[in-house]
Amino acid sequence: MADIERLTITLPSDMAAAIKGAVNGGDYASTSEVVRDALRDWKMKRALQLQELAALKAVDRKRSGSQARDIAPHVEPVTDTSRPPADPGSARIAPPD
């Protein structure tokens, strides 16, 4: 098995209850399994978002005569109000291979 690192996290009570419910309901063997599964899903979702952004940038460059420019004003940001914003100094998880 890969190297394991223990983390302590703080969650809103509704998220903690959802995790405990998944374990108590028999869907997962442990709370760690729930979190690992959620992280795998997040990594895949993030990789797809990055691919879509790259495709949009490629289309934008093609339309603008191969002149690279930022398309951020044309892309609506994704917001998740169920959690606080990420710490800009925090590490990023690499997309799956």
N, C-alpha and C positions, 0 to 999 in steps of 0.2 A: 504494500500500500504506500501511497505517496506520503511525504512528510506531513505531519499534522501539527497545527498550531491552534492553541486554545484561545478563543476570544470571548470577551464579555461584552454583551450588547444591551442597549436600553431600547425598549419598544413601548409604544402606546398600549394601554391595556387591551384594546380591541384586537390588535395584532397578536399580542401574547396569547389571548384567549383563542384566536383562530389557530395558532400553532399547536397549543395544548389540545384543542378540539380534534385536530387532524391526528394527533398521536393517540388520544383517548378513543377515537373512533376506529382505530386500527389501520388508518391509511398509511401511517409511517411508524417505524420502530422507535424513533426518538425525535426530540426537537431539533437536534443537529441535522437529521436527515431532511426535515422540512426545509431548513435554511439552505442546506446544500442543493436541494432540488430547485428552490427559488433562485439561487445564484446561477445555477446552470441555465435556467430559463432566461434570466436577466442577461447573461453573457450572450446567449443566442440572439435575443431581441436587440441588444446593443450592436452586435456584429451586423445584423440586418439594417439597422439604422445607419451605420457607417457606410455600408454598401450603397444604400439608397442615396445618401448624401454625395458619395463619390460619383454616382451616376448623374445626379442633378448637376454637379459641377462640370462633368464632362459635356453634358448637353449645353450648359451655359457657355463653356469655352468654345464649343463648336459654333453656336449661334453668334458669338461675338468675334468670330474670325480668329479663333485660337488665342485670343488675348485672355490671359487668366485674370479673373476678378472675383471678388467675394460675392457670393449669392446670399449671404446671411439675411439681407433685408427682404428677400423673396421667400424665405423659409420660416414658417411659423414655429416658434419654440414649443417644445413639449414640456408641459408643467405637470407636476404631481404634487397636489396640495395635501396629500396624506402624510407627507414627511417633510422635515426641514431641508433646506438646500444643502447640497454637499459642500464639504470644506474644500475650497479650491486647492489646498495643499495636500489633499488626500491622494493616495495611490489609486491608479486605475487598473482594472482587471483586463488583461489582454483578451481579444476575441478568440473563440475556439479555433483550432487549426483546421 
